[in-house]
Amino acid sequence: MPTEFISLTFPNDSNELYPKVGAPADPAFLTRYARTLDDYGFKYTLLPYDAGGFDPWTQGAYIAAVTRNLKIIIALRPNTVYPTVAAKALATLDQLSNGRAVVHFIAGGSDAEQAREGDFLTKDQRYARLEEYIKILKRAWASTEPFDWDGTYYQFKNYSNRVRPVHGAVPISVGGSSAEAYRIGGSLADIFGLWGEPLKDTKEQIDKIYAAAEQAGRTDRPRIWVTFRPIVAETEELAWAKAHRTLDALNGNRPVLEKTGRNFAPADKAPENVGSQRLLEIAKRGDVQDRALWYPTVTAANARGATTALVGSPQTLADAILDYVDLGAELISIRGYDNYNDVVDYGRYILPLVYKGIAEREAKAKANAANGESAV
Ligand SMILES: Cc1cc2nc3c(=O)[nH]c(=O)nc-3n(C[C@H](O)[C@H](O)[C@H](O)COP(=O)(O)O)c2cc1C
């Protein structure tokens, strides 16, 4: 499978550097942003979910209508939509976009956030519900006959789905870093989403996901998605200066960002989700890890969401990304801090270098194979 790039979409130009509290969805911005992703060859965009935020489904349908190739990843918390409704909504979006719908599942990483929309299950129960939910979606897309469901979290009778995804099923992604996330994502997901951690820690997570897939008797494995927040400039020196300016802005904007809710959690409360706990632990090991992984942006946001930066020149960042490609990551999510301008920078300067690195690796592998063959 090829290496593909993901980015994240927000419906207006408010961002962590220039936050605009209460800014409405801006169709002109959304069109320009999504088309820029499409034009520069990003393959996916994630529409994230939070209890008080914009709706991913309507944004996803809008983006599908103004782009040609970009796949639309709908972030979905099971508590927000009954599974039979989600099965039809995803299949409908898939048909309207010519097979470009993807769903990214979030079990829910905070009790307080889940309670905002009436979900009072424990985290273990939320993961158990997620497992049941994914099984229902698969059955709804595959079954030609009406079926009943008598599970722990869902019961229904004689459900018959007439809306089929273009390729039989919509790709299913699962994100998280707890044992339950590995087990459920490893056994049922097509894609497994991770936040940026050092290579060694990422490798450990990938091994656990693959082990879960094997234990579930799968012959294939989920494709691995890793997420970074690159800070790029022409030279190393300029990039580091930009990184420190970014950090100052994150800290300075903190009171406003807490109001927007986006990616900022109160600094005095430890996160409940394992993914964020891991990031904060790793941050204690040092500001810079591996080639260019930078952790002060993680601590500044109390590890709420994808917060690990990569800092450097385009070549350094491409090399850092290629390290993860070599580790087995096929989906690379990159979003900066100045969303639109960063997409342009990444599209112009980073994606081509990553593709060049991959082409060099493929040529080398081919030459090695040919040498091996002629030696026989
Ligand atoms: C790539 C990726 C994207 C995510 N997107 C969201 C999101 O849009 N909304 C959200 O509430 N959580 C999101 N999460 C967070 C987790 O899915 C969530 O905290 C999880 O349900 C529990 O995490 P844990 O298993 O690490 O404890 C995302 C996680 C990853 C890895």
The ligand as an ORCA input file, in Angstrom:
! r2SCAN-3c Opt
* xyz 0 1
  C      -5.551     10.109     15.196
  C      -6.491     10.374     16.330
  C      -7.580     11.239     16.159
  C      -8.462     11.507     17.221
  N      -9.526     12.350     17.031
  C     -10.345     12.649     18.074
  C     -11.461     13.540     17.921
  O     -11.720     14.073     16.856
  N     -12.234     13.766     19.011
  C     -11.993     13.190     20.235
  O     -12.735     13.435     21.172
  N     -10.957     12.336     20.403
  C     -10.131     12.067     19.363
  N      -9.079     11.209     19.541
  C      -8.814     10.727     20.911
  C      -9.071      9.285     21.255
  O      -9.708      8.535     20.296
  C      -9.682      9.114     22.627
  O      -9.093      9.864     23.594
  C      -9.870      7.662     22.958
  O     -11.222      7.480     22.801
  C      -9.407      7.126     24.287
  O      -8.055      7.038     24.252
  P      -7.137      5.957     24.976
  O      -7.468      4.604     24.452
  O      -5.755      6.403     24.568
  O      -7.353      6.083     26.459
  C      -8.228     10.909     18.474
  C      -7.144     10.026     18.627
  C      -6.288      9.759     17.589
  C      -5.140      8.831     17.813
*
